Amino acid sequence: MAAQRIALGRPHPRPLPQRATYAEQTQNAHDLLRAVIRELGHPAREIAADPQLRGALCDWAQVAAPRLLLILTGHFDLAIGAVLALGNGSRYQRSCLDELDTGAALGALMLTELGGTNGADQQTTATWDPESAEFILTTPSPAAIEFMPDVADPTVPKTVVVTARLLGDGRDEGVLPFLLRLRTADGLAEGVDVVRLPDKDSAPMDHAMVRFHRVRLPVDALLGGDWARIEADGHFECALPPRRRFHAAISVLGNGRLDLANAAIASARAGLAGLVNYSRQRRPGAGMRMADRDAVQQDLVGALVAVYAASVLGRQIRDMRADQSNSDAGDALWSMLAKPLLSNTAHRVLMTCRQRAAAQGALRVNRLTDWIGNLEAIITAGPCDVVRSP
Ligand SMILES: Cc1cc2nc3c(=O)[nH]c(=O)nc-3n(C[C@H](O)[C@H](O)[C@H](O)COP(=O)(O)OP(=O)(O)OC[C@H]3O[C@@H](n4cnc5c(N)ncnc54)[C@H](O)[C@@H]3O)c2cc1C
């Protein structure tokens, strides 16, 4: 039902004035996310757990409300998805999920560090303190500053999944995810410093750098799935060897990759449909119809083939992930392949649309530039493309 409503184009994002500032667009995206959750009438965790509904929502957001897409995947895929996949159902995690369910708090992932992150080489530490039965989150050096999660807006409560190197009993236990109420209605958690980053030229988001100074986390902040936990006697128990822990921890990124890939190609379909339509109407001056020119036809046909094939692949992988009986459903490799393939194809096609539509293509009201802006963000970041090492 909810997926049908999305297919019919609801909820309707209110258009922003063309001159809305970057900060206004960012703020509006937060309000829009809460409105979408209200309108769909499902708790956010149900949307997050449904690959078809969540996927349809992401496709719709990229086409109809591009400013929403990237915070949407942060909320549903990266934050709620991680708690659902790796949580232990504790009271702390349930209360965080309750806030995320309605959008009272918005979710994000903090993984990349300023010094550069490749696989599990993060430096941020979570030291287990048996005395207080808490983890102590610390940024040990400037290179370990979190860079650049969308958590800068001081008015938006944020609950984040932060990956950090677990130190216990003097041992390095590898990089694991932790759930942190970064900012509540009362302000930032004690020991958190947030500095807003300058604006990007598109895909408006409230990017920040974040530093931790002995931030205290309860024992249930550890998102260790059924393979890692702190035992009642205070020692860390993990069923996986250290090398496999990070991969298990970030397995949840697969949903985000696939949702962004499919959303990217959805906007390429929309751009191409718009360009075909326009090319049949546009006759520059006394010349021939744009659609009748060989060079234009060649571009349109090439783009159509690429978009068609990429769309089928993306849909197939989404169906696979939705099919509970399919043992390959969780295979992160498919999403890893789909993300660069679909987003680069979409980028190429949208650039063709943008250039072929000429002056009309430059006007924001025609959406091509906003879609391309999101594609740039997806290609660099989505989500946190740091898993380059084996
Ligand atoms: C819009 C946006 C949103 C973001 N949101 C978040 C967020 O919510 N949370 C978060 O934690 N981070 C976020 N980031 C950060 C993002 O995850 C990183 O920018 C991304 O992982 C790339 O890291 P980097 O910028 O440090 O590039 P670098 O790691 O410095 O890479 C520079 C170049 O070297 C190449 N390179 C690096 N290592 C390798 C390798 N091993 N093999 C081959 N090539 C390599 C890269 O492909 C790139 O071309 C966001 C970034 C953007 C742009």
Ligand as a Chemical Component Dictionary entry (heavy atoms), coordinates in Angstrom:
data_LIG
# 
_chem_comp.id                   LIG 
_chem_comp.type                 NON-POLYMER 
_chem_comp.pdbx_formal_charge   0 
_chem_comp.three_letter_code    LIG 
# 
loop_
_chem_comp_atom.comp_id 
_chem_comp_atom.atom_id 
_chem_comp_atom.alt_atom_id 
_chem_comp_atom.type_symbol 
_chem_comp_atom.charge 
_chem_comp_atom.model_Cartn_x 
_chem_comp_atom.model_Cartn_y 
_chem_comp_atom.model_Cartn_z 
_chem_comp_atom.pdbx_ordinal 
LIG C1  C1  C 0 28.407 14.028 0.002  1  
LIG C2  C2  C 0 29.249 13.265 0.960  2  
LIG C3  C3  C 0 28.648 12.678 2.059  3  
LIG C4  C4  C 0 29.423 11.983 2.989  4  
LIG N1  N1  N 0 28.814 11.449 4.077  5  
LIG C5  C5  C 0 29.553 10.762 4.971  6  
LIG C6  C6  C 0 28.933 10.182 6.128  7  
LIG O1  O1  O 0 27.736 10.323 6.333  8  
LIG N2  N2  N 0 29.713 9.512  7.015  9  
LIG C7  C7  C 0 31.056 9.344  6.799  10 
LIG O2  O2  O 0 31.690 8.689  7.623  11 
LIG N3  N3  N 0 31.667 9.881  5.730  12 
LIG C8  C8  C 0 30.959 10.576 4.821  13 
LIG N4  N4  N 0 31.563 11.112 3.709  14 
LIG C9  C9  C 0 32.968 10.871 3.485  15 
LIG C10 C10 C 0 33.169 9.780  2.417  16 
LIG O3  O3  O 0 32.901 8.506  2.952  17 
LIG C11 C11 C 0 34.582 9.874  1.868  18 
LIG O4  O4  O 0 34.694 11.131 1.198  19 
LIG C12 C12 C 0 34.896 8.766  0.907  20 
LIG O5  O5  O 0 34.975 7.542  1.597  21 
LIG C13 C13 C 0 36.208 9.015  0.192  22 
LIG O6  O6  O 0 37.195 9.277  1.131  23 
LIG P1  P1  P 0 38.153 10.549 0.978  24 
LIG O7  O7  O 0 37.309 11.718 0.579  25 
LIG O8  O8  O 0 38.967 10.624 2.218  26 
LIG O9  O9  O 0 39.037 10.157 -0.279 27 
LIG P2  P2  P 0 40.479 9.490  -0.252 28 
LIG O10 O10 O 0 40.433 8.239  0.556  29 
LIG O11 O11 O 0 41.497 10.527 0.097  30 
LIG O12 O12 O 0 40.642 9.066  -1.752 31 
LIG C14 C14 C 0 41.256 9.944  -2.719 32 
LIG C15 C15 C 0 41.352 9.199  -4.037 33 
LIG O13 O13 O 0 42.158 8.041  -3.910 34 
LIG C16 C16 C 0 41.446 6.857  -4.315 35 
LIG N5  N5  N 0 41.779 5.753  -3.385 36 
LIG C17 C17 C 0 41.972 5.831  -2.056 37 
LIG N6  N6  N 0 42.248 4.604  -1.556 38 
LIG C18 C18 C 0 42.227 3.740  -2.587 39 
LIG C19 C19 C 0 42.419 2.326  -2.715 40 
LIG N7  N7  N 0 42.721 1.555  -1.683 41 
LIG N8  N8  N 0 42.309 1.790  -3.948 42 
LIG C20 C20 C 0 42.020 2.550  -5.025 43 
LIG N9  N9  N 0 41.817 3.887  -4.967 44 
LIG C21 C21 C 0 41.909 4.482  -3.762 45 
LIG C22 C22 C 0 39.960 7.250  -4.172 46 
LIG O14 O14 O 0 39.132 6.518  -5.034 47 
LIG C23 C23 C 0 39.994 8.721  -4.536 48 
LIG O15 O15 O 0 39.918 8.880  -5.922 49 
LIG C24 C24 C 0 30.823 11.853 2.789  50 
LIG C25 C25 C 0 31.420 12.427 1.664  51 
LIG C26 C26 C 0 30.652 13.139 0.759  52 
LIG C27 C27 C 0 31.328 13.747 -0.442 53 
# 
loop_
_chem_comp_bond.comp_id 
_chem_comp_bond.atom_id_1 
_chem_comp_bond.atom_id_2 
_chem_comp_bond.value_order 
_chem_comp_bond.pdbx_ordinal 
LIG C1  C2  SING 1  
LIG C2  C3  SING 2  
LIG C2  C26 DOUB 3  
LIG C3  C4  DOUB 4  
LIG C4  N1  SING 5  
LIG C4  C24 SING 6  
LIG N1  C5  DOUB 7  
LIG C5  C6  SING 8  
LIG C5  C8  SING 9  
LIG C6  O1  DOUB 10 
LIG C6  N2  SING 11 
LIG N2  C7  SING 12 
LIG C7  O2  DOUB 13 
LIG C7  N3  SING 14 
LIG N3  C8  DOUB 15 
LIG C8  N4  SING 16 
LIG N4  C9  SING 17 
LIG N4  C24 SING 18 
LIG C9  C10 SING 19 
LIG C10 O3  SING 20 
LIG C10 C11 SING 21 
LIG C11 O4  SING 22 
LIG C11 C12 SING 23 
LIG C12 O5  SING 24 
LIG C12 C13 SING 25 
LIG C13 O6  SING 26 
LIG O6  P1  SING 27 
LIG P1  O7  DOUB 28 
LIG P1  O8  SING 29 
LIG P1  O9  SING 30 
LIG O9  P2  SING 31 
LIG P2  O10 DOUB 32 
LIG P2  O11 SING 33 
LIG P2  O12 SING 34 
LIG O12 C14 SING 35 
LIG C14 C15 SING 36 
LIG C15 O13 SING 37 
LIG C15 C23 SING 38 
LIG O13 C16 SING 39 
LIG C16 N5  SING 40 
LIG C16 C22 SING 41 
LIG N5  C17 SING 42 
LIG N5  C21 SING 43 
LIG C17 N6  DOUB 44 
LIG N6  C18 SING 45 
LIG C18 C19 SING 46 
LIG C18 C21 DOUB 47 
LIG C19 N7  SING 48 
LIG C19 N8  DOUB 49 
LIG N8  C20 SING 50 
LIG C20 N9  DOUB 51 
LIG N9  C21 SING 52 
LIG C22 O14 SING 53 
LIG C22 C23 SING 54 
LIG C23 O15 SING 55 
LIG C24 C25 DOUB 56 
LIG C25 C26 SING 57 
LIG C26 C27 SING 58 
# 
